[in-house]
Amino acid sequence: MKLQGRYVSDNSHGWIVITEDQVKLIGLSADDFSAYSYFRVFNGKTYFALEEDADGSRLMRRIIARGLLINLPETHEGFSSLIRTWSSIELLHSHKDQVYSQQSEPVRAAQ
């Protein structure tokens, strides 16, 4: 199987842009990536822009480990990529909130 993505860069950084569906297919999720990566929804489909260093490397290691290939045509967007305006992928993380999970007493104001 061959995955389809895109490598997008500007003058100071780069990202691997890939759909959330493809990320899930290889067994990863938003929780596996740092707040330095981004996401955006286009036409009902979620796209991840994974920063090229740690998150992009994690994606590529998983793809190789699964014996898959990925097509990554490159696009250079000049001084500053529009990806920088996307939302942080951290917004998709499944944070555990102890107060609302009933695992601890709710925080109370001093009396």
C-alpha positions as CSV (number, residue, x, y, z in Angstrom):
1,M,0.0,0.0,0.0
2,K,1.2,3.5,-0.8
3,L,0.1,6.5,1.3
4,Q,-0.3,10.0,-0.2
5,G,0.9,13.1,1.5
6,R,2.8,16.3,0.7
7,Y,5.9,17.9,2.1
8,V,5.3,21.6,2.6
9,S,8.1,24.1,3.6
10,D,8.6,27.8,4.0
11,N,11.9,29.6,4.5
12,S,12.4,28.3,8.0
13,H,10.5,25.0,8.5
14,G,8.7,22.1,6.9
15,W,5.7,19.8,7.5
16,I,4.4,16.5,6.3
17,V,0.8,17.1,5.4
18,I,-1.3,13.9,5.6
19,T,-5.0,13.0,6.3
20,E,-6.0,11.9,9.7
21,D,-7.5,8.8,8.1
22,Q,-4.0,7.7,6.8
23,V,-2.5,8.4,10.2
24,K,-5.0,6.2,11.9
25,L,-4.4,3.5,9.3
26,I,-0.8,3.1,10.5
27,G,-1.9,3.1,14.1
28,L,-1.2,6.7,15.2
29,S,-3.4,9.5,16.4
30,A,-3.2,13.2,17.3
31,D,-2.1,12.2,20.8
32,D,1.2,10.8,19.3
33,F,2.2,14.3,18.0
34,S,3.5,17.4,19.7
35,A,1.9,20.8,20.0
36,Y,4.3,21.9,17.3
37,S,2.2,20.2,14.6
38,Y,-1.1,21.5,13.2
39,F,-4.4,20.4,11.9
40,R,-7.2,21.8,9.7
41,V,-10.5,20.5,8.3
42,F,-11.1,20.9,4.6
43,N,-14.3,19.7,3.0
44,G,-15.1,17.5,6.0
45,K,-11.7,15.8,6.1
46,T,-9.1,16.4,8.8
47,Y,-5.5,17.1,7.7
48,F,-2.5,17.0,9.9
49,A,0.6,19.1,9.2
50,L,3.3,17.3,11.2
51,E,6.4,19.3,11.9
52,E,9.4,17.8,10.1
53,D,11.6,17.0,13.0
54,A,10.2,14.8,15.8
55,D,6.6,14.4,14.6
56,G,7.5,13.9,10.9
57,S,10.2,11.4,11.9
58,R,7.8,9.5,14.1
59,L,5.4,9.2,11.2
60,M,8.1,8.0,8.8
61,R,9.4,5.4,11.3
62,R,5.9,4.0,11.7
63,I,5.4,3.9,7.9
64,I,8.7,2.1,7.4
65,A,8.0,-0.3,10.3
66,R,4.7,-1.3,8.7
67,G,6.4,-1.9,5.3
68,L,4.5,0.9,3.6
69,L,5.5,3.6,1.2
70,I,4.5,7.2,1.0
71,N,4.5,9.7,-1.9
72,L,5.5,13.1,-0.7
73,P,5.7,15.7,-3.5
74,E,7.3,18.9,-2.3
75,T,5.9,22.4,-2.2
76,H,7.8,25.5,-1.1
77,E,5.6,28.4,0.1
78,G,8.2,31.2,0.4
79,F,8.7,33.3,3.5
80,S,5.9,31.9,5.6
81,S,3.6,29.0,5.0
82,L,-0.2,29.2,5.5
83,I,0.2,26.1,7.7
84,R,1.3,28.4,10.4
85,T,-2.3,29.7,10.6
86,W,-3.7,26.2,11.2
87,S,-4.8,25.2,14.7
88,S,-2.3,23.3,17.0
89,I,-2.9,19.6,17.0
90,E,-2.8,19.8,20.8
91,L,-6.5,20.8,20.6
92,L,-7.2,17.3,19.4
93,H,-5.3,15.6,22.3
94,S,-7.4,13.5,24.6
95,H,-6.4,15.2,27.8
96,K,-7.6,13.6,31.0
97,D,-9.3,16.0,33.4
98,Q,-9.3,14.6,36.9
99,V,-11.9,17.1,38.2
100,Y,-14.4,16.0,35.6
101,S,-13.5,12.3,35.5
102,Q,-14.5,11.9,39.2
103,Q,-11.0,10.5,40.0
104,S,-10.5,13.2,42.6
105,E,-12.4,15.7,44.6
106,P,-13.3,18.9,42.7
107,V,-11.2,21.9,43.5
108,R,-13.0,24.2,46.0
109,A,-12.5,27.8,46.8
110,A,-11.1,28.6,50.2
111,Q,-13.8,29.2,52.8
